[in-house]
Each structure stands twice: as C-alpha cells, then as structure tokens.
Amino acid sequence: MEIWTVWDAELGYSPMHFREGDEARRAAPMGAEPLWGLKMVRPDAGEILGVMPHSALEWRAAEYCIDPEDVGTLVDVILHEPWIPRVDDPFAAQDPTLAAVIDDIRDLPTCWTRGVPDQERREAHLTRIALVKERIARVDAAPVEDRQGALLFVGSSRIAPADPLAPLLEARLDPIRVESRRMAVEWQRRTLTAPDFYSKPAATFIGPGRPVAA
C-alpha cells in the first residue's frame, strides 16, 4: 500500500501568450489555464509537485454526475484515479493485488458506457476509487504539526491550515461550465466509439480538450 501525504495546495496558471512568436503560444495556444499545484511526499520515494487543472473538477462532475458543490468528493476522485489499474494492462495482471482489483472492476461501467443510468456510472467510479484507497494507494493530509514545523524550519511566518487542501476544497465550480462539459460528454458518448482529447461537438467552444477518464 502506497501512502502519499499532501503538504500544500496553491493556485497558479499555465503560460499565456501575448504576442506572435511567444514561446508559450505553442505550449498553451488557448491561453492560461488555472492549475492547482499539490506538494506531495512519500517517505520512501521522495516528493513530487502534482498538478491538477481546475477544469478536471468540472469534467469529473460532468462525466460521473457528481454534485459540483461536492468538491471534496471530486478532489478525492482525482487524487486517487492515477492508481486505477487498466483492465487490459498485462503487466498489472502480473501483480496479485492489482489483478484482484481488476477482477472487481472489470465489469463496472465507465462514463463512456452507453445505456447506463448516471447514478450507476457514479457509483461504479466511486467503487473504483474506494478499492484503490483500500488496496493500492491512499493520499492523506500530512499532520498539521509536521507542516507547521516545516514552515518554521524555513523561517516562514505562515500558519499551517488544518487541511492542506483547504484552498482547493474552498473552490466553487461554475454550473454553466459544468453543464457545457456534461453536454460534451453526452455528445461523445452517443457519437464516438473512442472519445479522444480533441473531440468536441460541432460549432462549439467549451475550452481545452480533456484526457479520457478511466
């Protein structure tokens, strides 16, 4: 079981180009994207800076009919999704733990499964997340005393919040943007056999494309 701890969450933005020839234009041709940076540590594997696009919250709310006001569930889902094993991954099948999880999730619907009620899709995805947290990996908040000690060590006068994810959990989603993404997901579900990063309904503009969910 992997245990990662979150130490801090801050909002930033991807690059935005201001003129022709700007190097950032190639990296972010659609302009700046709000991004949450998450400082995460695993004692036996060092540290990483995780990046969560703010739009990922909107997409998960739209894909799995999760209440946009329930930011806590949306964040929990996104934090643990990377560990969901692919049912067609032959290497995962060699690991007894992952193989057991694959057996449990193999027949669960995804957001792209047609003819399935939204509630069933939501419960299926929450089941995948629960199995990840139970058997594979869990992302927890680092103890407040440890985070406060780290701030003191570097000479910061900041007071560590009770929950390092507080800035992210206090975010609110635009219901109009969530609805636009729900409509895009429904269009892809009905129209495409293999949804991809750039597919959007004709004559629409709903922001940058998205990775396909598990």
N, C-alpha and C positions, 0 to 999 in steps of 0.2 A: 504494500500500500504506500503510494507516494503522498506525502503531506507537504503542501506548499503554504506559506504564510504571506499575507498581504501586509505591507508596511505603510503604504501611502498611495493616494489616488489624486491625480491632478489633471485638469482640463487643458488641452493645448489644441493646436490646429496644424493640419498638413500645409505644405507650401502653397502659395497662391501667386500666379504670375501677374505682373503688372505691365509688361511690355513685350513686344515681339522679340523673340530670341532669348527671353529669360529662360535659364536652365530649368527652373521649377515648372515651366509650362509643360515640359514633357512628362514630368512626374505627376502633375495634378492638373490636367487640361481642363477640368470642370471647376477649378477654383478650390478654395480652402474647405477642408472637411474637419468638423470638430472631432477630436480624438481624446480618449481618456488614457492616460499613462498610469499603469499599475506597477508599483515596485513590489516584486515577489521574490521570496527566498525559500530555498530548500536546503536545510542544514548540510546535507551530504552531497549537494550538487551546485552550490554557488547561488547566484542571483540572476534575475532577468528583469527587463523592463517590458512588461506586457502592454500591448496597445489594443484598445477596444474602440472602434469607431462608434460614435454616438448613434449613428444610423442603425447599428446592429441591434440596438434595443427596439427600434421601430420595426425592423424586419422580423425579429422573433415574435413580437406581439402580433404582427400580421400573419405570419406563417402558421402559428400554433394557437391563434385565438386566445392569447394570454392578455389579461386586462392590462392596458397601457399604464394604469395607475399602480399596478403591482410591480414596481421597479425592482424590488428585492428578488422576486422570482425570476425576472428577466436577467438580472445580473448573475444570479446563481446558475441559471441555464448556460449562459455564455461562458462563464468561467470554467465550467466542467465539460463542455462539449468537446474540447480537443482530445479527451481521453475515450470518447465513444469509439469502440473498435468497429471497423468496417466488416460487414458480414462476408464480403468477398476477398478479404485480405488473407492470403495463405500463410503469411508469417504470423499474424495474430492467432491463427488457428493452432499454431505450434505451442502457444503459451496456454497452460491449463486454465489459468484464471480468465484470460481473455476469451478462450474457447467457450468457457461456461457462460460468460456474459453474452457472447454471440448466439449461443443456443437459446438464451432467454429473450433476445431482442429480434431474432431473425424474422419472425412473422409480424412484428409490430408495424403499423402504418407510419409513413413519413408524411411530411407536409405535401409531398407530391402524389400521394396515393389518391386515386380518384374514387368517388363514391363512398367516402368515409365522412361521418359527421365531424365537425370541428372539435367537439369535446373529446372524441376518440383519438384524434390526432394529438391533441394537447396532452391527454393522459398518457399516451404512448411515449411522447417525448419526455415527460416528467419521469416516467418509469426508467427510461434510458439514463437520465441524469441521476436518479436515485441509485441505480446499480453501479454507476461509475463511482459515486461517493462511498458506497458500501464496500466495494471490492477492489477498485483500481487506484483512485486518486481523490484527494479532497483538498480544497483551497479554504483555509481558515484565516481569520484575522490574527495577526501577531499580537501577543499580550501587550496591553497598554503600557505596562511598566517597562517592557523591553523597548518599545517605540519611544517612550519618553526618555529613557536612558540614552538611546542613540542620539536624540536631539541635543541632550545636554553634552554628550561627548563631542559633538561637532560645534558646540558653542551657540546653538540656536536657542532663541527665547520662546519658540513656539510651544504651545501646549498640545500634546498628542490627543486627538479626539478619541472618544470611547470606541468608535468603529472607524478604522482607516478608510473604509469605503463610503463614509458619510457624504462627502461631496457628490459622489456618483449616485448614491441612493436618494439624495435630495433632488436630483434632476427630474424634470417633468417632460413628458412627450407631447408633441403636437398631435392631437387626434386627427387632424386633416392629413398630415403626412402619413400617419399610421394607416388611415383608410386608403390613401393612394397606393401604398405598398400592398395592402390586402387585396386591392383590385388587381394589381400587377401579378401577385402570386396566383390568384384565381385564374387570370388570363393564361399564365404559363401552364398551370395545371391542366387546363382544358385544351390548350393548343399545342404544346410541345411534348415530345416524347423524352427529351433530355434537356431540361432547363439549363441555361448557361449564364455566364457572368453578364453578358451584354444584352440579353433578350428583354425587350420591353414592348408593350402594346404600341401599335402604330399611332403616329401623330400625338405622342405623349412625351412629357419630360418630367421624370419623377426623381431626378438626382442620379448620382453614380450607380453603376450596377452593383451586384452583391455576390458574394460567394454562395454556392449552393449549400443548403443545410444538410446535415447528416440525415 
